[in-house]
Amino acid sequence: MATKKKASRKKHLQPPATRLLLIRHGEVEARYQGVFGGRIDMNLSPRGKRQAKVLADYLRVKTIDAVYASPMKRVQQTLAPTLKTGRHAQTIFHDLREIDFGDWTGLDWGDVRDKFKFPVHEWLEQIVHPGSPNGENGETFRARIEPCLREIIAKHPGQNVAVFCHGGVIRMALAILLDLPLPKTNSFEVEYASITQVALHPHLAEIELLNFTPWRDLVG
């Protein structure tokens, strides 16, 4: 009995986990779907705006202590319904913007395959090395994202933080938090308006939600 009580006290003495809700923007306007958008500052599609409203309804009942966001329009439009509830204010981090795809920007998967001569399923390997021509590579992308991530974690120990951003940013964040090579994150789907929740314990990063889409059965 004494051993059980001691273990229980030890468990309660451990600091609470910091939770990051990594939230991708909603569906973008039709002309940019299926292309390497990167730094193109595009709008949401009508469907993306509906996704954002459902996302806001889902987050309304969640405990969220802080909100951080990319400044890009597709993220800001996704976040807008959540901010309208009046429960949160955002902090914009410019370095949370999407990866710069350089010469791939605006091209679809087939165009990139044909022009740059690599299998498109290896796009993350290409990002790591050599990087997209005239764009960011894995090293420069990580050097931009990791300080943002570490600052957010340091400012909010034991709290729940929503980070509204982009698919590429979420993949890099997972690579950093889970100590994975970036190409390994190709095994994870990161859909429009999805939530991936990571609990940060003292010696472990634990995925609690992966690619959760609260809008799926509600948005046509």
Contacts in CASP RR format, 6 or more apart in sequence:
PFRMAT RR
TARGET T0000
AUTHOR 0000-0000-0000
METHOD contacts of the structure
MODEL  1
MATKKKASRKKHLQPPATRLLLIRHGEVEARYQGVFGGRIDMNLSPRGKR
QAKVLADYLRVKTIDAVYASPMKRVQQTLAPTLKTGRHAQTIFHDLREID
FGDWTGLDWGDVRDKFKFPVHEWLEQIVHPGSPNGENGETFRARIEPCLR
EIIAKHPGQNVAVFCHGGVIRMALAILLDLPLPKTNSFEVEYASITQVAL
HPHLAEIELLNFTPWRDLVG
14 201 0 8 1.000
14 202 0 8 1.000
15 157 0 8 1.000
15 158 0 8 1.000
15 202 0 8 1.000
16 158 0 8 1.000
17 158 0 8 1.000
17 199 0 8 1.000
17 200 0 8 1.000
17 201 0 8 1.000
17 206 0 8 1.000
18 153 0 8 1.000
18 156 0 8 1.000
18 157 0 8 1.000
18 158 0 8 1.000
18 159 0 8 1.000
18 160 0 8 1.000
18 161 0 8 1.000
18 199 0 8 1.000
18 200 0 8 1.000
19 158 0 8 1.000
19 159 0 8 1.000
19 160 0 8 1.000
19 161 0 8 1.000
19 197 0 8 1.000
19 198 0 8 1.000
19 199 0 8 1.000
19 200 0 8 1.000
19 208 0 8 1.000
20 152 0 8 1.000
20 153 0 8 1.000
20 161 0 8 1.000
20 163 0 8 1.000
20 173 0 8 1.000
20 177 0 8 1.000
20 197 0 8 1.000
20 198 0 8 1.000
20 200 0 8 1.000
21 62 0 8 1.000
21 64 0 8 1.000
21 160 0 8 1.000
21 161 0 8 1.000
21 162 0 8 1.000
21 163 0 8 1.000
21 195 0 8 1.000
21 196 0 8 1.000
21 197 0 8 1.000
21 209 0 8 1.000
22 163 0 8 1.000
22 165 0 8 1.000
22 169 0 8 1.000
22 170 0 8 1.000
22 173 0 8 1.000
22 174 0 8 1.000
22 195 0 8 1.000
22 196 0 8 1.000
22 197 0 8 1.000
22 198 0 8 1.000
23 55 0 8 1.000
23 78 0 8 1.000
23 162 0 8 1.000
23 163 0 8 1.000
23 164 0 8 1.000
23 165 0 8 1.000
23 193 0 8 1.000
23 194 0 8 1.000
23 195 0 8 1.000
23 196 0 8 1.000
24 165 0 8 1.000
24 166 0 8 1.000
24 167 0 8 1.000
24 170 0 8 1.000
24 190 0 8 1.000
24 191 0 8 1.000
24 192 0 8 1.000
24 193 0 8 1.000
24 194 0 8 1.000
25 44 0 8 1.000
25 70 0 8 1.000
25 72 0 8 1.000
25 74 0 8 1.000
25 75 0 8 1.000
25 77 0 8 1.000
25 78 0 8 1.000
25 164 0 8 1.000
25 165 0 8 1.000
25 166 0 8 1.000
25 192 0 8 1.000
25 193 0 8 1.000
26 44 0 8 1.000
26 48 0 8 1.000
26 51 0 8 1.000
26 52 0 8 1.000
26 55 0 8 1.000
26 74 0 8 1.000
26 78 0 8 1.000
26 192 0 8 1.000
26 193 0 8 1.000
27 33 0 8 1.000
27 44 0 8 1.000
27 45 0 8 1.000
27 47 0 8 1.000
27 48 0 8 1.000
27 51 0 8 1.000
27 192 0 8 1.000
27 193 0 8 1.000
28 42 0 8 1.000
28 43 0 8 1.000
28 44 0 8 1.000
28 45 0 8 1.000
28 48 0 8 1.000
28 74 0 8 1.000
28 192 0 8 1.000
29 42 0 8 1.000
29 43 0 8 1.000
29 44 0 8 1.000
29 45 0 8 1.000
30 45 0 8 1.000
32 40 0 8 1.000
32 42 0 8 1.000
32 106 0 8 1.000
33 45 0 8 1.000
34 108 0 8 1.000
34 109 0 8 1.000
35 106 0 8 1.000
35 107 0 8 1.000
35 108 0 8 1.000
36 101 0 8 1.000
36 104 0 8 1.000
36 105 0 8 1.000
36 106 0 8 1.000
36 107 0 8 1.000
36 108 0 8 1.000
36 112 0 8 1.000
36 132 0 8 1.000
37 98 0 8 1.000
37 101 0 8 1.000
37 105 0 8 1.000
37 106 0 8 1.000
38 98 0 8 1.000
38 99 0 8 1.000
38 100 0 8 1.000
38 101 0 8 1.000
38 105 0 8 1.000
38 166 0 8 1.000
39 97 0 8 1.000
39 98 0 8 1.000
39 100 0 8 1.000
39 101 0 8 1.000
39 102 0 8 1.000
39 105 0 8 1.000
40 105 0 8 1.000
40 106 0 8 1.000
41 72 0 8 1.000
41 73 0 8 1.000
41 74 0 8 1.000
42 73 0 8 1.000
42 74 0 8 1.000
43 73 0 8 1.000
43 74 0 8 1.000
43 77 0 8 1.000
44 52 0 8 1.000
44 73 0 8 1.000
44 74 0 8 1.000
44 77 0 8 1.000
44 78 0 8 1.000
47 219 0 8 1.000
47 220 0 8 1.000
48 78 0 8 1.000
48 192 0 8 1.000
48 193 0 8 1.000
48 219 0 8 1.000
49 77 0 8 1.000
50 215 0 8 1.000
50 219 0 8 1.000
50 220 0 8 1.000
51 78 0 8 1.000
51 192 0 8 1.000
51 193 0 8 1.000
51 215 0 8 1.000
51 219 0 8 1.000
52 77 0 8 1.000
52 78 0 8 1.000
52 79 0 8 1.000
52 80 0 8 1.000
52 81 0 8 1.000
52 82 0 8 1.000
52 193 0 8 1.000
53 81 0 8 1.000
54 193 0 8 1.000
54 214 0 8 1.000
54 215 0 8 1.000
54 218 0 8 1.000
54 219 0 8 1.000
55 78 0 8 1.000
55 81 0 8 1.000
55 82 0 8 1.000
55 193 0 8 1.000
55 195 0 8 1.000
55 214 0 8 1.000
55 215 0 8 1.000
56 81 0 8 1.000
56 82 0 8 1.000
56 84 0 8 1.000
56 85 0 8 1.000
57 214 0 8 1.000
58 195 0 8 1.000
58 214 0 8 1.000
59 82 0 8 1.000
59 162 0 8 1.000
60 82 0 8 1.000
60 85 0 8 1.000
60 87 0 8 1.000
62 160 0 8 1.000
63 160 0 8 1.000
64 87 0 8 1.000
64 88 0 8 1.000
64 160 0 8 1.000
64 161 0 8 1.000
64 162 0 8 1.000
65 156 0 8 1.000
65 159 0 8 1.000
65 160 0 8 1.000
65 161 0 8 1.000
66 88 0 8 1.000
66 91 0 8 1.000
66 152 0 8 1.000
66 155 0 8 1.000
66 156 0 8 1.000
66 159 0 8 1.000
66 161 0 8 1.000
66 162 0 8 1.000
67 79 0 8 1.000
67 82 0 8 1.000
67 83 0 8 1.000
67 88 0 8 1.000
67 89 0 8 1.000
67 90 0 8 1.000
67 91 0 8 1.000
67 161 0 8 1.000
67 162 0 8 1.000
67 163 0 8 1.000
67 164 0 8 1.000
68 90 0 8 1.000
68 91 0 8 1.000
68 92 0 8 1.000
68 93 0 8 1.000
68 96 0 8 1.000
68 148 0 8 1.000
68 152 0 8 1.000
68 161 0 8 1.000
68 162 0 8 1.000
68 163 0 8 1.000
68 164 0 8 1.000
69 75 0 8 1.000
69 76 0 8 1.000
69 79 0 8 1.000
69 90 0 8 1.000
69 91 0 8 1.000
69 92 0 8 1.000
69 93 0 8 1.000
69 96 0 8 1.000
69 163 0 8 1.000
69 164 0 8 1.000
69 165 0 8 1.000
70 76 0 8 1.000
70 92 0 8 1.000
70 93 0 8 1.000
70 94 0 8 1.000
70 96 0 8 1.000
70 97 0 8 1.000
70 98 0 8 1.000
70 164 0 8 1.000
70 165 0 8 1.000
70 166 0 8 1.000
70 169 0 8 1.000
71 92 0 8 1.000
71 94 0 8 1.000
71 96 0 8 1.000
71 97 0 8 1.000
72 97 0 8 1.000
72 98 0 8 1.000
72 166 0 8 1.000
74 166 0 8 1.000
75 96 0 8 1.000
75 164 0 8 1.000
75 165 0 8 1.000
75 166 0 8 1.000
78 164 0 8 1.000
78 193 0 8 1.000
79 90 0 8 1.000
79 164 0 8 1.000
82 88 0 8 1.000
82 162 0 8 1.000
83 89 0 8 1.000
83 90 0 8 1.000
88 162 0 8 1.000
90 164 0 8 1.000
93 148 0 8 1.000
95 144 0 8 1.000
95 145 0 8 1.000
95 147 0 8 1.000
95 148 0 8 1.000
96 145 0 8 1.000
96 148 0 8 1.000
96 163 0 8 1.000
96 165 0 8 1.000
96 166 0 8 1.000
96 169 0 8 1.000
97 166 0 8 1.000
97 169 0 8 1.000
98 165 0 8 1.000
98 166 0 8 1.000
98 167 0 8 1.000
98 168 0 8 1.000
98 169 0 8 1.000
99 127 0 8 1.000
99 136 0 8 1.000
99 141 0 8 1.000
99 166 0 8 1.000
99 168 0 8 1.000
99 169 0 8 1.000
99 172 0 8 1.000
100 132 0 8 1.000
100 135 0 8 1.000
100 136 0 8 1.000
101 132 0 8 1.000
101 135 0 8 1.000
101 136 0 8 1.000
102 132 0 8 1.000
102 133 0 8 1.000
102 134 0 8 1.000
102 135 0 8 1.000
102 136 0 8 1.000
103 116 0 8 1.000
103 132 0 8 1.000
103 133 0 8 1.000
103 134 0 8 1.000
103 135 0 8 1.000
104 112 0 8 1.000
104 116 0 8 1.000
104 132 0 8 1.000
104 133 0 8 1.000
107 115 0 8 1.000
109 120 0 8 1.000
110 120 0 8 1.000
112 120 0 8 1.000
112 123 0 8 1.000
113 119 0 8 1.000
113 120 0 8 1.000
116 126 0 8 1.000
116 133 0 8 1.000
118 126 0 8 1.000
121 186 0 8 1.000
122 183 0 8 1.000
124 171 0 8 1.000
124 182 0 8 1.000
124 183 0 8 1.000
124 185 0 8 1.000
124 186 0 8 1.000
125 183 0 8 1.000
126 132 0 8 1.000
127 136 0 8 1.000
127 137 0 8 1.000
127 138 0 8 1.000
127 141 0 8 1.000
127 182 0 8 1.000
128 137 0 8 1.000
128 138 0 8 1.000
128 181 0 8 1.000
128 182 0 8 1.000
128 183 0 8 1.000
129 137 0 8 1.000
129 138 0 8 1.000
130 137 0 8 1.000
131 137 0 8 1.000
131 138 0 8 1.000
136 144 0 8 1.000
138 172 0 8 1.000
138 182 0 8 1.000
141 172 0 8 1.000
142 172 0 8 1.000
142 175 0 8 1.000
142 176 0 8 1.000
142 182 0 8 1.000
145 169 0 8 1.000
145 172 0 8 1.000
145 173 0 8 1.000
145 176 0 8 1.000
146 172 0 8 1.000
146 176 0 8 1.000
149 173 0 8 1.000
149 176 0 8 1.000
149 177 0 8 1.000
152 161 0 8 1.000
152 163 0 8 1.000
153 200 0 8 1.000
163 173 0 8 1.000
165 173 0 8 1.000
167 190 0 8 1.000
168 190 0 8 1.000
170 190 0 8 1.000
170 196 0 8 1.000
171 182 0 8 1.000
171 185 0 8 1.000
171 186 0 8 1.000
171 188 0 8 1.000
171 190 0 8 1.000
172 182 0 8 1.000
172 185 0 8 1.000
173 198 0 8 1.000
174 180 0 8 1.000
174 185 0 8 1.000
174 188 0 8 1.000
174 196 0 8 1.000
174 198 0 8 1.000
174 207 0 8 1.000
175 181 0 8 1.000
175 182 0 8 1.000
175 184 0 8 1.000
175 185 0 8 1.000
177 198 0 8 1.000
177 200 0 8 1.000
177 205 0 8 1.000
178 198 0 8 1.000
178 205 0 8 1.000
178 207 0 8 1.000
179 205 0 8 1.000
188 196 0 8 1.000
188 210 0 8 1.000
188 211 0 8 1.000
189 211 0 8 1.000
190 196 0 8 1.000
190 211 0 8 1.000
191 211 0 8 1.000
191 213 0 8 1.000
192 213 0 8 1.000
193 213 0 8 1.000
193 214 0 8 1.000
193 215 0 8 1.000
194 211 0 8 1.000
194 212 0 8 1.000
194 213 0 8 1.000
195 209 0 8 1.000
195 211 0 8 1.000
195 212 0 8 1.000
195 213 0 8 1.000
195 214 0 8 1.000
196 207 0 8 1.000
196 209 0 8 1.000
196 210 0 8 1.000
196 211 0 8 1.000
196 212 0 8 1.000
197 207 0 8 1.000
197 208 0 8 1.000
197 209 0 8 1.000
197 212 0 8 1.000
198 205 0 8 1.000
198 206 0 8 1.000
198 207 0 8 1.000
198 208 0 8 1.000
199 205 0 8 1.000
199 206 0 8 1.000
199 208 0 8 1.000
200 206 0 8 1.000
END
